[in-house]
Amino acid sequence: MKIFRSESLVDYRTYTFNYAIYCRQDEAIETDEIYRSGFLPYSNSLTLTQPHHYLARSLRVVLNQFKPTSENRRIDKKIAELQPEITVWQKSGFDNNETFQKFCLDYAAVRFNGAMPPKRFEYIYNWPYLSHIFEFKDVQQNILGYVFAVMTENILHYWFSFYDLQHNRLGLGKWMMYKTIAWAKENGLKEVYLGTCYGTKAMYKMRDFKGLEYYDGNTWNPDMKKLKQKCKTDDNFVADDFKQSL
């Protein structure tokens, strides 16, 4: 594992001279440490031959503090009409066929605004440490959705999800995240990583789940009130926290 910095944004008005922080992963055994250090997989370049991660405001669920909320139970009750089934596949045993790819790419075309064309999808699917695919079906065996997960004995990263948008009214996406977290707790894992938490659109994550912490650049912080305030002001950045505290 190698951590390195790359020069980034410059703002002389506030004397802010940023360096983006990255981590190159060399071995699978490093996965837990990388996530627990606040890094997330970088998949925006198809030319990297080794897995790289970026440091960010990451969000995780500490599973010994997790329990269903009233919102989780409400969504679970709505989804029950589909009589859903969950299968957790090791990627090595999953059928990466054209139907599966079309399902995911059709979803991505609508929800990711062109940010996941077929080549990027293929790159992400072939990511060396993407280990499991969660498959969700209804009682008639129609596909409801998929979740791409990086998983070890201790942690799970809920990386990308793809689901049937006709079930948006039922809250299918939120339900899939909840059920994946619940599965991780039932199977003895310690943390579930939910990606970044920036802007108001990410605030549903902190509303829906118990046991949350965010990486503040130095440590994992359980203060959700502070995180909520950060998300509300992300689009109007003035200066870093240190300068604002002076």
Secondary structure, DSSP 8 states (H G I E B T S, - for coil): -EEEEEEEEEETTTTEEEEEEEEE---GGGHHHHHHTTEEE--S-S--SS-EEEE--EEEEEGGG----HHHHHHHHHHGGG--EEEEEEGGGS---HHHHHHHHHHHHHHSTTS--HHHHHHHHT-TT--EEEEEE-TT--EEEEEEEEE-SSEEEEEEEEE-GGGGGGTHHHHHHHHHHHHHHHTT--EEEEEE--SGGGHHHHHH-SSEEEE-SSSEE--HHHHHHHHHHGGG--S-HHHHH-
